[in-house]
Amino acid sequence: MSDGWLLARILRAPGEAAVLDAAGWTDLIGIARAEQMIGTLAMRLQGVAVPEGVARILADARASAEQGRVAALWEAEAARRALAPLGLPVVLLKGTAFVAGGHAAGQGRSIGDLDILVPRARIDEAEAALLAAGWEWVKSDPYDDAYYRQWMHELPPLIHRDRDRMIDVHHTILPLTARIMPDAAALLADAVPLRAEKKGGLATLSPHDMLVHAAAHLFADGDLAGGMRNLWDVHCLTGEFGVSGLTERAQHHGLWREVSRALRLADALYGGGGNAGPVDRLYLRRLTARDGWGRATRPFVRQAFYVRSHWLRMPPAMLARHLWIKWRKAS
C-alpha cells in the first residue's frame, strides 16, 4: 500500500514516475492532493512523459497553481494598500512570501490565507486599517476573541467581505504561551524589502528566518498537519540559500532543535539522506500517514502528535482550562 513516501520519492526523482502503473498514478495523485502538493508535483513533472489522462490532471494543477499565485499576490497588494498610510512594514509569510520573492519553494505551491507580520506595538493600528478596508472578523465568540488577543501570536482571523479571502495578522511566529519566544523584533529588522521603498512596502523574512519559521510552525506549534509541504519548503530553501549561518540564527531564536530536526527530516524525505534517528522515524511515520486515496492513516500516531501540539502551546493548567471551556461551549 502506498503512503506519503511515494510522493516524496517522485518529488525527489521525477524520472522514477516512468515506472508507475495506473494504480501507482492514482495513489500518487490522491496523496499529492491530500497533502496540498498537487501543484508542486505538476511543476516537478514538467517535461516527464506521463499518461495522457495524468497529463491533463497535471496541466489543470499547474493552471490552478498559477491562478492561486496571482490571487495571493493581489491579496498581498490589497493589504499593502490598506496599511501603507500607516508606514507599517508588512512582512509576507509562508506561501505568499515564496511566490512574491520568486523562490523555488513557491513553484506550484498551494496558498491559502494571506499571512503577514507586523510590529506588536502597532497591531491595533493594523487591525483598524484592515477593518476600514473591508476585512471582517471570522470569530464572533467573545472567548475565542479574547484568547487570541491575550495569548496567541496573531489577531483573530479576518476575511474580506467582497473577495472572501482570509488574512492572518501575526506579531510573532509562536503563541505567547509557548515555551519558546523567538525574537520578533529581529524578524522584522532583518526582513528583505520586495521594492526599493522601505516604508509602506512589502517584504519577506530573510532566508534564514523563513527556514526558522517553517521549523517553528511544524515542530514547536503544530501537529505536523501539512508537514510534507512544509518540509518541501525547507528542502527548497536550503537548496536555494544553503545553511551557512543558519545555526547561529536558529539559536538566536531559541529554535535550533526544531530547525535541525526540520533539516534532517527534509533530507530524509526529499534528499535521500539517512541521518534520521529513532525519534525522527516516528515523525516520518506521522508525516507520511496517507493511503492511496489520500485518506489519513495511523490514527494513534496522529492523535499522539495532536496531543503534543496542545502540550507545546500552553502550560498544563492553562491547557486543561482551555479544553474544558471549549468542551463546555461545544456541548
N, C-alpha and C positions, 0 to 999 in steps of 0.2 A: 504494500500500500504506500502511495506517495505521501510525503509531508513537505514542510517548508524547505527541506534540503534540496528538493527537486528545483524549486525556483532559484535558490541560491546557486546551484550548480550551473544553471543556464545563464544566469546573470554574470557569473564569473567567467564562463567559457561559452559564449553564444553558439559557437560551431557545433557543440555537442547536441544541439537541438535536432541535428540531422538524423539522429538515431531514434527519435521519438516516434512511436506508432500513434494511432488515433486516440487510444486510451491515455497515452502519455501526454498528448497535447491537451486533452480535456482536463486532466489533472493540473497541468502547468497553468493553464488559463484560469481555472477555478481558484487555485491558490493565489495567483497573482491578483486577481480581482478582490479576493477576500482581504489580502494584505494591502490593498490600495496601491499596487505596484504594476498594474497592467500597462500604464503609460511608460513607465521605466523599462519594462520588459520589451514593449514595442520599439522603443528607441534603441535598445541594445541589439535587437534582432534585425534592424535595418540592414539590408544587403545580404541577409542569410536566406537561402532558399527554404521556403516553408510551403505547406499545402495551401491550395487556393482558398479554402474556407478560413484557414488561420490567417492568411494574408489580409483578408477583408476585416477580420476582427482586429488585427494589429493596426491596420490603416485607420479604422474608426477610433482606436485608442489614442493614436498619435494626434488625430484631429481634435479629440476631446481634450487631450492634454494641452494643446495649443490654445484652444478656447479658454481653458481654465487659467492658462498663463496670462492671457490678455485681460481676463476678468480680474485676476488678482492684482495685476499692475494698475488697472483702472481704480480698483478699490483703494490701493495704496495712495494713488494720486488724490482721490477724494478725501482721504484722511489728511493728507498733507495740506490741501487747500483749507480744510476746516481748522487746522491747528496753526497754519502759517502766521496769522495775525498775532499769535502769542509769542512768536520767535522760538518755539519749542523745538528741541532736537527730537525727531521722530525716527526711531531706530526700528527697522523692519526685522522680524524674527522668522525663523523656520522657513517653510517653503517659499513664501513671498520674497524673503531675503535672497534665497538661492537663485530665483529666476530674475529678480531685479539686478543682482550682481553678475549675472551671466555665468554662474558657477556650474560645474559638471553635475552637482547634486540636483540641480533644477531641471535637468533634461528629462522630460516626460513625467515629472513629479506631480502627484496628486496634491492639490492645495485646497484646504477647507477654509477655516476662518482666517481673517487678517489678524496677525499678532504684532503688536508694536510695544516698544519700551520707551517710557518717558520718565523724567525725574519724579521721585515720590513727592517731593515738596511742591510739585506743580500739578499733581494728578487731579486735584479738584478743578483747576482751570481747564485741563484737557477734557474732563467729563462734561463741563458746562458747554464747551465749544462743540463737542460732538453731538450733544443733545440738541443744541441750536441748529445744527446742520442736518438733522433728520434721523439720527440714531435714537433708538428707544430701548428701554430695559426689557430683557428677556425674563428675568426672575422677579416676580412681584411679591414673593413671600418675604415678609419682614425679617424672619430668622436668617434665611439664605442671604439676603442683602447685608445684614449686619455681620454675618460670618465672613463674607468676602471682604468687607471693608476693614474688619479688625484683624483678620488672621491670614488672609490669602495674599498672594504675590501679584494680584491683578484686581481690577474692578469687576463687579458682576458683569457678565457678558451683555453686549449691546447688539441690536440688529437694526439695519436701516429700513425704515418704513416703506420705501419705494423699491429698493433693489433687493431686499430680503437677504442681505449679506451680513454676516456676523463680524464683530471686531472684539478682540480681547486686548485690553489696555493694561500692560504689565508695568510695574515699577521695580521689579527684580525678577529672578528666574526660579526661585523656590519659595514655597509658602513660608510665612513668618514663623510658623510653628515648627518648621523642620529643624533638624539637629545641625544642619549646615547653613551658614549665612554667606553666600557669595558677595563679592564687592560690587554692588550695583553701580556705584559711582565710577569705578574703573571700567565697567562695561560701557557706560555712556561716554566716558572721556576718550576711550580708545576706539570708538566706533568710526567706521570708514564712510565718509560722505559719498553719495552717488552723484552729486553735482558739485559744481565749484563753490556755490554758496554754502555756508555752514550754519546759517540761521534760517529757520523756516523751510529747511530742505529735508530730504530723506537720506537715511544712512543704513548701513548694516553693521552688525557686530564685526569685530576683527576676526580673521580666520581662526585664530586660536580660541577666541571666545565663542565662535559658532560651535566648535568641537566641544568645548566645555558645556555649553548649553544643551547640546544634543545628549551628552552623557548624563547631565543633571536631570533632564526631563525623563530619561529612560530608567536610570538606576537609583536616583535619590528622591523620586517623586511619584512615579507611575507604577503600574502593574505589568509593564512590558507590552501592553497593547500597542500595536503598530511598530513593534521593535525591529522587525526585519527592514522596514522602510527607514527607520532612524539609523540603523547600523549601516545601511547603504549610504546614507548621508555622510556618516563618519568615514566610510571607505573612500568615498569620492573626495571629501575634503582633505583627507590625509594624502591621497594621491595627487591632489592639485597643489597643496601647500606644504606638504611634509610635516614633520613633527619636531623640528628643531625649535627649542624654546618652549615647547608645549608643557613639559614637566613643570617648569617654574610657574607658568601661568595657571595651570590647574592647581598647583599647591597654593598659590596666592588666593584662589577662590575656595580653598578647602575641599577640592573635588578631585584630587589626583587618583584616589582609589577608584572612583567611578569612571574617570577618563581612561585609566589603564585597563579596566575591565572592558570598556567600550572598544578600545583598540584591539584587545585580544579576541573578542567575540566577532568584531568586524573582519578580522583577519581569518578567523576560523570559518566564517560563512562565505566570504567573498574573495579572500586571498589565498585560500588553500592552506593556511597555517595550521600548525599542530601544537600550539602552546597552551591550549585550553586545559585547565586542571579539572579536578572532580566537581568543584562548585560551578565553574564555568560551564561544564557539561550539563548541569541541572538548568542553568539559564538557557542553554541552547535547546533543551527539551521543551521549555516553555515557548521560546521564540518560534520554533518550527512546528507547533502543535496545530496542524491543519490536516484534514483528509483531502482526497482528490476532488471533492465537491466544494472545498473551501470552508467546510464546517469546522468549528473548534473541536479539538480533541484534548485528551489528557486533562480531564476536569479537575483532578486533585492537585495537579501541578499548578494549573491556572488559579485555583482557589487559594493555594498557598501564597502565590505571588500577589494576589488581590489583598489578602490579609496583610502581607508585608508592606504593601504600598500605603495602607492606612496607618500602620505602625510607624512608618517613616515620617508621615505627615505631621503627627502630633503626639504629645506625651500621653501615656495610658489613661490618666484620669480625664483629660480633655477628650480623648477618643471615645471613651465609654459614654460620657455625657452627650457628645455629638451624635453617636449612633443611637442612643436612647431617644433623643429628641426627634431625629429623623424617622425612627421606627414609630413613635407615637403619632407623628404627623401623617404617616402613610396608612396607619391602621384606622 
